[in-house]
Amino acid sequence: MELRPLEINVISAKDLKDVNLVTKMDVYAAVSIIGDYCSVQRTPVDRGSGSTPEWNCTVKFTVDEAAVRRNGVSLVFRLKSERVLGDKEIGTVKVPVKELLDDVNGNGNVQRNVSYAVRLPNGKVKGVLNFGYKFGDKFDAQPPVTAEKPAMACPPPATKNPEPSSGSMEKPAMAYPPPATSYPPPPGACPPPSLATGYPYPQPGYGHGYNQAPIQGYGYPGHGGYYGYPPAQKPIKGGGSGGGMGKGLGLGLAGGLLGGLLIGDMVEDAYEASVEEGLDFDF
């Protein structure tokens, strides 16, 4: 299968239809080869260019010579305007690659500049696209296979490390000492009650269930906290009104800016819908 390089220089466009009503268009071109190979490349965005963008951007493709001769390969340019709510298509240019190859007359290494009309989505023609192209020399997609010397075998794996002799063996490290059976109570805590005596009887002067003083036993908190530590203090919340006001003002400004951009794109889309229904005067 014979292939041929194809180099495209996307130069500029003029008299394009303005699909933006509020701001100037930021136009770019998406170039692709449709046929045996399908790939898409795009030019940089010419910001603020409006109806007359300029790029001078080069993209390269590889086409099948036989498919081109059968008129089965086409070069497609899609001109679009970059927007916040999604890019808006301006128009399309579709050129058969066979037509370009027939015009070179065997002198394909020299760039030729051509111009084609831009077709709108509704089928009308509005604007012109200028680009240059040149073909490279043909080459075979399957180069001849040459005999190569077999690769050298991998070296044998390294031998295992020798086992240490009995005289060089070291004694195993001593194990850690066994953990303590119990831990002493923290400082300030009450000693644990004796199992033999148990808890003391209520002091005289208190009834059974009424006005009875709590017993300070081991592990129960007293008035000073747990195990003698002071009680935890709740953090004091700071309450300033200046920070909340600043955040609210910043969110309001950001929301207003985004809302303005969204409303502008919605108005432009509504205008485009009315134009496609028959109100397009191409002004």
C-alpha positions in Angstrom: 0.0 0.0 0.0 1.4 3.3 -1.1 1.0 6.4 1.1 1.6 10.0 0.5 2.2 12.9 3.0 -0.2 15.8 2.7 0.7 19.2 4.4 -2.0 21.8 4.9 -1.4 25.4 5.8 -4.6 27.0 7.1 -4.0 30.7 6.3 -7.1 32.8 7.0 -10.8 33.4 6.3 -12.9 36.4 5.5 -16.6 37.5 5.3 -17.6 34.8 7.8 -21.1 34.9 9.3 -21.0 36.4 12.8 -22.7 34.0 15.2 -22.1 36.2 18.2 -24.4 39.2 18.9 -22.7 40.8 21.9 -19.0 40.1 21.6 -16.6 39.4 18.7 -16.0 35.9 17.7 -13.0 33.8 18.7 -12.6 31.6 15.7 -10.6 28.4 15.1 -10.6 25.7 12.4 -10.8 22.0 13.0 -9.2 20.1 10.1 -9.7 16.4 9.4 -9.2 13.8 6.7 -12.3 11.7 6.2 -11.9 8.4 4.3 -9.5 5.6 4.9 -8.0 7.6 7.8 -9.9 9.8 10.1 -8.0 12.3 12.4 -8.8 15.8 13.6 -6.3 18.6 14.2 -7.2 22.2 15.1 -5.6 25.6 14.8 -5.1 28.0 17.6 -8.0 30.3 18.5 -7.8 33.8 16.9 -9.4 35.8 19.7 -11.4 38.9 18.9 -10.9 38.3 15.1 -14.6 38.4 14.3 -15.4 37.6 10.6 -11.7 37.8 9.4 -9.6 35.4 11.4 -5.9 34.6 10.6 -4.0 31.5 11.7 -1.1 30.5 9.3 -1.1 27.1 11.0 0.3 24.0 9.4 -1.2 20.5 9.9 0.1 17.3 8.4 -1.7 14.1 7.3 -0.9 10.9 5.5 -3.3 9.7 2.8 -3.7 6.4 0.9 -2.7 7.0 -2.8 -5.2 4.4 -4.1 -8.1 5.7 -2.0 -7.3 9.2 -3.2 -7.4 8.1 -6.8 -10.8 6.5 -6.2 -12.1 9.8 -4.8 -12.7 8.2 -1.5 -10.8 10.7 0.7 -12.0 14.2 1.6 -10.4 17.2 3.4 -12.8 18.9 5.8 -12.5 22.3 7.5 -15.0 23.1 10.3 -14.9 26.8 11.4 -16.2 27.3 14.9 -16.5 30.2 17.4 -15.3 29.4 21.0 -17.9 30.2 23.6 -18.7 29.6 27.3 -21.7 27.4 26.8 -20.2 25.4 24.0 -18.5 26.2 20.7 -20.8 27.5 17.9 -20.3 26.2 14.3 -19.9 28.9 11.7 -19.5 26.9 8.5 -17.8 24.0 6.7 -15.5 23.6 3.8 -15.2 20.1 2.2 -12.6 19.4 -0.6 -11.9 16.1 -2.3 -8.2 15.3 -2.0 -8.3 13.9 -5.5 -9.1 17.4 -6.8 -6.0 18.8 -5.0 -3.8 15.9 -6.3 -4.9 16.4 -9.9 -4.1 20.1 -9.8 -0.4 19.6 -8.9 0.4 17.9 -12.2 3.4 16.0 -10.8 4.8 19.0 -9.0 3.4 18.2 -5.5 6.4 19.4 -3.5 5.6 23.1 -4.2 2.8 24.7 -2.0 -0.2 25.9 -3.9 -2.6 28.4 -2.3 -6.4 28.0 -3.0 -9.6 29.5 -1.7 -13.0 27.8 -1.2 -16.4 29.0 -0.2 -17.7 28.4 3.4 -21.1 26.6 3.6 -23.4 27.5 6.5 -25.2 24.8 8.5 -28.5 25.8 6.7 -26.9 25.1 3.3 -26.2 28.8 2.2 -22.8 30.1 1.2 -21.2 32.8 3.3 -17.5 33.6 3.5 -14.2 32.3 2.0 -11.4 30.1 3.5 -7.8 30.4 2.3 -5.3 27.6 2.7 -2.3 26.1 1.0 -1.3 22.5 0.4 1.5 20.3 -0.9 2.1 16.6 -1.3 5.2 14.6 -0.3 6.8 11.7 -2.1 5.1 8.4 -2.0 6.4 5.6 0.2 5.5 2.0 0.9 3.6 1.3 4.1 5.2 -2.1 4.4 9.0 -1.7 4.2 11.0 -4.9 3.2 11.9 -7.2 6.0 15.7 -7.7 6.3 17.3 -10.7 8.0 18.8 -9.8 11.3 21.2 -11.7 13.5 19.5 -13.4 16.4 19.9 -11.5 19.7 22.3 -12.9 22.2 20.8 -15.1 24.9 20.4 -13.6 28.3 23.3 -14.3 30.7 22.7 -17.0 33.3 21.2 -15.9 36.5 23.5 -15.1 39.4 24.2 -18.0 41.8 22.5 -17.9 45.1 24.3 -16.4 48.1 26.3 -19.0 50.0 24.7 -20.2 53.2 26.6 -19.0 56.3 28.7 -21.5 58.1 27.8 -22.8 61.5 30.7 -20.9 63.1 29.6 -17.5 61.7 25.9 -17.8 62.8 24.9 -15.1 65.2 22.8 -15.7 68.2 19.2 -14.5 67.8 18.4 -11.3 69.5 16.8 -11.4 72.9 13.0 -11.1 73.0 11.4 -8.0 74.5 10.6 -8.3 78.2 7.1 -9.3 79.0 4.7 -6.4 79.5 3.7 -5.3 83.0 0.7 -7.0 84.4 -0.9 -3.7 85.4 -0.2 0.0 85.3 -0.2 2.3 88.3 -3.2 4.7 88.6 -2.6 8.2 87.3 -1.6 10.9 89.8 -4.5 12.3 91.9 -6.8 9.3 91.3 -8.4 7.5 94.2 -6.9 4.1 95.1 -8.8 1.0 94.0 -11.2 -0.4 96.6 -10.1 -3.4 98.6 -11.8 -6.6 97.5 -11.9 -7.8 101.1 -13.6 -4.8 102.6 -15.6 -3.5 99.6 -17.2 0.0 99.5 -17.9 1.8 102.7 -21.4 2.2 104.1 -23.2 5.5 103.8 -22.2 8.2 106.2 -24.6 9.1 109.0 -27.0 11.8 108.2 -27.9 10.7 104.7 -30.9 8.6 103.8 -31.2 5.6 101.6 -31.6 7.2 98.1 -32.3 10.8 99.2 -29.5 13.5 99.6 -26.9 10.7 99.4 -23.4 12.0 98.6 -21.7 10.3 95.7 -19.0 7.8 96.6 -15.5 8.7 95.2 -14.4 5.3 93.9 -11.7 4.3 91.5 -12.3 5.2 87.9 -15.4 7.5 88.5 -15.1 11.2 87.9 -15.4 13.6 90.7 -16.0 17.3 90.8 -12.5 18.0 89.5 -12.6 15.9 86.3 -11.5 12.3 85.5 -8.7 10.8 87.5 -7.7 14.1 89.0 -7.3 16.0 85.7 -9.2 19.3 85.2 -12.4 19.2 83.2 -12.2 20.0 79.5 -13.0 23.5 78.5 -15.3 24.3 75.5 -13.6 26.5 72.9 -15.0 30.0 72.6 -16.4 30.6 69.1 -15.3 33.8 67.5 -18.1 35.8 65.9 -17.1 38.6 63.6 -19.5 39.9 61.0 -16.8 41.4 58.7 -15.7 38.0 57.2 -19.2 36.9 56.3 -19.9 40.2 54.6 -16.8 40.0 52.5 -17.5 36.4 51.4 -21.1 37.3 50.5 -19.9 40.3 48.4 -17.4 38.2 46.5 -19.9 35.4 45.7 -22.4 38.0 44.5 -19.9 39.6 42.1 -18.8 36.2 40.7 -22.5 35.1 40.3 -23.3 38.3 38.4 -20.4 37.9 36.0 -21.2 34.3 35.2 -24.9 35.1 34.8 -24.1 37.9 32.3 -22.1 35.4 30.1 -24.8 32.8 30.2 -27.5 35.3 29.3 -25.4 36.5 26.4 -24.9 33.0 24.9 -28.7 32.2 25.4 -29.7 35.4 23.5 -27.3 34.4 20.7 -28.7 30.9 20.5 -32.3 32.3 20.3 -31.3 34.6 17.5 -29.7 31.7 15.6 -32.8 29.7 16.0 -35.0 32.5 14.5 -32.5 32.9 11.7 -32.6 29.2 10.7 -36.4 29.4 10.5 -36.3 31.9 7.6 -35.4 35.3 9.1 -31.7 35.3 8.1 -30.8 38.4 6.0 -27.0 37.7 6.1 -26.2 41.2 7.3 
